[in-house]
């Protein structure tokens, strides 16, 4: 692990943690809101997201996976703050990349989801793979834009889709 000047780790941590904490709050409210902008604060904004078509136990399982993704992003940011690039890479590959996609296909068939939903999921996994590939560089100026790409893929999907029965 590379050592920085005293206090540098705190700066890196807060630089990484603040946007992720904001995203976590936004995504938790996004489960019940249409957008992350001004409309998200309005209880009168219509929820135009499309239900993903999973109900009952399948819907609960899918929600667990989404929460695991959010926890994984937090763990990746924590690893980056500790400059543990190998752990960050491993978490990204195992929990967000195509390995996770293959695991999901063992539980659900692609036809269980709308083609556009599947496209968003593939974009998310590809963004995660791009993030994992850049981790060995140890260069946050290259890593953070890839992490931003992962978060954008998450947000795009949450803005377009909801679990059946999610309230507006």
N, C-alpha and C positions, 0 to 999 in steps of 0.2 A: 504494500500500500504506500503510495506516495505521500509524503508529509509536506504540508504547506506552512506558510508563515503563521504564527499564532493568530487565531481569530479567523483565518481564511476559511476553515471548515464551516464556521457559523454562517459566513456570507454565502457560501455555496449552498448550504442547507436551506437557508431562507429564500435564496434565489430559486431553488427547485421546489421547495415545499409550499410556498405561498400559492403559486398557480394551481398546483395539484389539489390543495385544500379547497380552493375556490371551485375547481371543477367538481370535486366530490360533493360539495354543497349544491352546486348547480344540477348535477346529474341526479342527486337524490330528489330534488324538487322537480326535475325534468320528468320523472316517472309519472307525475301528475299534471304537468304543464306542457304547453305547446312549444314554447321557445325559451331561449335563455335571455332574450332581450326584454324590452319594456312589456311585452305581452305576458311574460312569465309572471310578472307581479300582479297582473290583472286576473281576478277570479272570474271575470266575464268573458275572457278570451275563449273562443271555441277550440276544442281539442280536435285537430284535424289529422292526428296520427292514425295510421292504419293498424288495426289489430294484427298480430302475427299469426293468429290462427291456432294457438296452443291453449288448451284449457285444462283444468283439473291438475293432475299430478305433473303432466308435461309442462304446463305453465309454471308451476312451482319450481320444477327442476331448472327451467330456463332462467328464472329469476335468480336462483342460486348461482348459476354460471355468470350472469351479469354482475352480481355482487362480488364474485371471485375475481372477475376482471378488474373491478375497481380496487379491490384489496391488492391485487398484483401490481397495478400502477403505483399505488402508494409504496409497496415494498421495493419496486424498482427505483423510485425517487429516493427512498431511504438508502438503498445500496449506492446510488450515485453520490448522495451526500457524504457517504463514508468512503467514497472513491473505491468501492468494491465493484469494479467493472465486470469481473467474472460472474459474480452473483447476479448483477443486473442483467447480464446477457443470458444466463441460465434461466432466470425467471421469465424473461421475455420470450425465449424460445419455447419453454415448457408450458407456459400458461396463456400466451397470447398469439403465438405463431401458428404455423400450419400443423404442428403436432396437436394442438388443441382442436383445430378444425377436423382432423382425422378422428379424434376422440368423439367429437360431436356427431360425426357421421355414423359412428357405431350406435348411437342412441336414437338419432332421428334421420329420416330420409330427406334428401334435398327437396323432394316434392312436397314435404310438409310445410315448406316456406315459400313465400312469393319469390319469383326470380330476382326482383329488385332487392329484397331482403338478403338473399344469398349473395348478390353482388356487393352489397355493403359489408357483409361478413368477410368476403374474400378480400376486399380493400383493407379491412381492419387487420386481417392476418398478414397481408403483404406489408402493411405499414410496420407491423411488429417485426417481421423478418428483416426489413430494412434497418430498423433500430438495432436489432441483435447483431447484424453484420457490422455496424459501425462501432459497437462497444469496445472492441479491442484497441481502437485508436486512442482511447482515454481522453479524447478531445471534446469537451462539452460544447464547443462551438459547432461541432458536427453532430453530436448526440442530441442536443436539445431540439433542433429542428425536426429530427426523426421522431422524438418523443411527442412533439407537437403534432406531427402527422398521425400518430396513434390516437391521440386525444381527439383530433378532428374527426377521425373515422368513428370513434365512439359517439361523439356528439351527433354526427350526421345520422347515424342509425337511430339514436334515441329521439331525434326530432321527427323522424319519419314513421317510426313504429312504436307500438305499445303492446303490452300483454292484454289479452282479452279481459274486459272488466275493469281496466285501469280508469280511474275517474278523471274528468277534465278539470 
